[in-house]
Every structure is written in C-alpha cells, then in structure tokens.
C-alpha cells in the first residue's frame, strides 16, 4: 500500500527502543525523513546507526518532562531536517504502582508528568508549524488501561485516560487546520518496559519469564484472545497508517491494538 507520505518529516519521541523504534523504522520504509528522540543514557545513538540504512534519520536527546528541553528538541529537529509534519509521542513509563493508599503524590506527579504532560508539551511545540503548512498528523500513545483501569496501576491508567481525552480535544481544535490527531492504545506489548515487569514477576514467583508471562495473561489479561504479548511492529503498523494519507478521514479516534483485551465495545 502506498502511504503517500514520502518526504514528509516525522518526530518520534521515546524512540530508542520498543514501539517508538519500530514506528521510526516503518516511517523510514515509507520514505519519511525521521528524527527520533529519547532521554540521555539510553540507546539513541545505536538506534540511529541501526536505522540509518533505511533512510534519513537523526537522533536528538531530550527530556519530555522539561519544557526547555522540548523547545530545544524542536529547534534541533528544525535545523537538521525541518519542522515535523508528523509527531508520534511514544515517551512513557509504567510509573508508580501498588496499592492506591500507598502511592504518594511524588509517584503520581512523576507518572503524569512523563506520560500526560510529555504529550502536552510535544504537541504544543509541534502544532504551530503543522498549522502553518496546512497538514499534520499527531499520534499519541494511550493504553487499554485508559479505558479499562487496573487497581495496582492507577497513576498509569489515569495518565493514559488523559492522553485519550487530550487527543480527542486536539482533534476538534485543529482538525479544521487539516491536523489529524488520534490515539493508539496497545495492550501488553513485548517492549523493554513489559520485559522489566515480567522479570520482576518471575523473580517474585520463583518461575522463569515465560511462565510469568503465561500467568499474567491468565490472571490479569483474560480478554487477550490471542494469548500472547503483542509485537512492537504490530502497534507501529497502526501508528504509521494513521500518519498516512490513507487515514485522511480518521480524526479523534482511539485505535485499540490489544488482542481483545478491553472487554467492552
């Protein structure tokens, strides 16, 4: 399928691994010029080197919890490849988990600052140039947790519910400018974040990681009909489709890539 976005410019945050990395890969394969970003101390340089064979890709370190850093990120991307036509905000964390009564304000605020306010800051920086061009795509990463909360992850759930609501609001505000804003909501994808979750579960239960994954699916995610973790590229394919001209009438949608995990319609 021709996505008709060759030579567009994209910025993907949280892109040194997982869903962000695979999204950058798919965008490059579609002929998009791509800037990827992640915080310092990760795998950004290695990811740029890996993806560079596919097309033009640059890496810029940034912290989405810092407004000054986000401004510097967009300035650097503008200087190196141009103003982004496409923003995919994949930066996020599981954040504070545990019994609601035992998670303090610091845990809540850190989770919301990265997941929700990180999306606010990057979208606020991206939209003016898209508006000037008369074309833009913004994809924010939600989660099944945004509509189906789990009691030990309430800070994460609330942040992702906020993401879904934010995207819907932005879609109404900037759709008239031909800036389409949508959300992709995965469930239990094989990424470094869920790898850590499963390693911890395996240690706590005295089992190997594969058994930890099986028990998590059985006990915590019974709606996932395929009975496996998703793959990052399965989420990336949906994200890139929403960035394309093939999705030119999709705006304000929350696309679930979750193996049926969400129990309602």
N, C-alpha and C positions, 0 to 999 in steps of 0.2 A: 504493500500500500504506500502510495506517495503521500507523505505527510505535509508536503508543500511548506516546509519551514526552513529549507536550505538557506544558509547565510544569515539567518536570524541569530541574535545574540542572547545567550542564556546565562543566568547566575544560579548556581545550585549551592545552597548552604548545607552544612553538615554532610559534606560530600567526600570525606576521605575514606569512607567505608560504607557498607550496608546499602540501604535504599538510595541514598544520595549518590553514591559512587555508581551504582547501576543505572540510575537516571542519567547521570552525565554520560555514561557510555552509550546509552540509547540515543541521546540527543546528538552526540557526535556522529553516530552511524546515520542519523537523519540529515547530516550536513550542517548542523548548527555549530556556531562558534561558542565555546563554553568556558566560563570562569567557574571554578569550584573554590569553595571556602570551607574552612574549619578552624577550630582553635589551635593555638600553638601546642607543640609537643605531641602531635599525632602523626598520621601517615600521609599528610598532604603532598609532600614532595614525591614520595613513592607512587602515589596515585596518579599524579600528573605525568610522571615518567611512564607509567603503565598505559595510560590512556592516550598519550601523545601520538601514537602510531595511527590513531583513528581520525585525527583532525586537529584543529587549532584548539588548544586547551591551556589555560593558565591557572595558577593557584595563588590565592591570597589569604593569608591568615587573618582571622577576625573573631571577635567575641560578640555574639548577638545580645549579650546582656549589657553591653556598653554602647551607648548611643554614639560616642565619639569614634569608637572602633567601627561601627556600622557605616558612619559617614565616610570614614577613611577607606573602607572596603569599596563602596560605590565609586569613590574618586579613583581608586586604583584600577578598578574594572573599566571605568570610562576611559582612562588613559591607555590601557593595554588593548582593549578590544571594542570599546564603545558602550553606550548606555544599553542595559539589558532590555530586550523585548519580552523576555520570559524570566520569571522568578519562580523558583521551586525552593520552598523553605523546608528543609529536612532536619535542621538542627533541633535536637530534643534529647531529653533524658527521661528515665523512669521516675527519678526524683524520690521524694520522701515516701516511704511505705510503712505499713504496720497499722496497729490499732489506732483509730481516729483520735482517741483521747490521749494518745502518747506521741502524736506527731505535733511538734511545736510550730510556732509562727515562722521560724527560720526555714524549716523544711518546706512549708507551704510556699513561702515567698520565693525561695530559690527555684522551686519547680515551676511556679507560674512565671517567673522572670525569664527563664530559658525557653519554655515551651510556648507560652502565650505572648508575652511581651517581646520575645525574639521575633515572632511572626509580625507583630505590630510594627516593630522598628524597621524590619527589612521591607515590608510592604509600603510603609510610609516613605521610605527612601526610593523605592522603585517606581511608584505610580506616576509621579510628575513627568518623567521622561516618556513613559508609555503614553500618557495623555497627550503630550506634545506631538508624538508620532501618529496618534490615532490608531494604535494597535498595541495590544498587550495580552499576556497570559500570566496569571498568578495561580499557582497550585500550592496550597497549604496542606501539611500532613496532619490529619486527625488520627482517629483510632476508633476501633469498636468500643473502647472504653468511654468515648464521648457520648454515646447513647445507651450504653449498657454497663453501668458502673460496677466495679468490684470493690468490696468493702476494705480491702487492705491496700488499695491504690487510689484513694480518693483525691489526693492532690493531683495526680496524673490525670485521673478521669475528669476532674473539673477543668484542668488546663485544656484538655482536648475538646471538651464540650464548648469551651470558649473559642477555640480555633474554628470549629464548625459554624458557630454563630457569627464570628468575625468575618469569615469568608462569605457567608450569606449577605451580611450587611454591605461588605465591599462590592459584591456583585451588583447590588441595587444602586450603590452610589456611583460606580464607574462603568457599568455596562453600557450606558449611553455614549461613553467615550471609546467604545469597542475594546474595553479591557475586561476580559472574561476571568472570573475568579471562581475557583472550585476547590473542593477538598477531596483528598483520597484518604480513606480510613482502612488501614490494614488490621489484621489480627494475627498475632504470634508468628512473626516472620523470622527466618534464620538470619540474624544480624549479630554483631558483637554485643549489643545490648541484651538480647534474649539469651545469647551464649552465657553471659555472666549470671543471668537469672537462673539458668538451668544448672550451671556449675555449682552455684550456691545451694540449690535444691538437692542436687546429687550428694553434696557433702553432708547436708543436714539429715538426709535419709539413709546415708550409707550405701548408695547404689551408684551405678555408672550413669553417665549423662543421658544415654539413650533411654534407660528406664525412667530417669527423671522426666524426660520429655513425654514419654508414654503416659506416665501417671498424671502429669499436668494436663494433658489432653483429656484423659478420662475424667479427672476430678474437677478441673477448673474451666475447661472449654468444651463441654459436651456437644455444643452446636456445630463444631467444626467437622462437617460431614466427611471431609477427605482424610481425617485422622493423621495429619502431618503438619509440620511447620510449613508456612509458605516460603517461597524463594524471593529474594530481593528483586530479581528481574521481573517477577510476576507483578509486583507492585509498580516497578518502573515503567512497564509497558502501558499501564493505565495512565500514569502521570504524563508520559510523553504524548499519548493520544490526546489528552486534554490540552496540551500545549500546541496542538497542531491545527491546521485549517480544517481537518476532518471533524473537529469538535466545535465548529463555528457557531452552533446554536445551543451549546451547553454552557449554562451560566448559573452559578449559585447552587450547584449540585454537590451532594456528598456521595462519592462513589466508594462503595464498600468492596474491598478485596480481602475477604475474610473467611472463605470456605463455609459460609453459612453460619458463622459464629453468633451473629446478632439474631436473637430469637424472634423478633417481631418483624412485621413488614414495614 
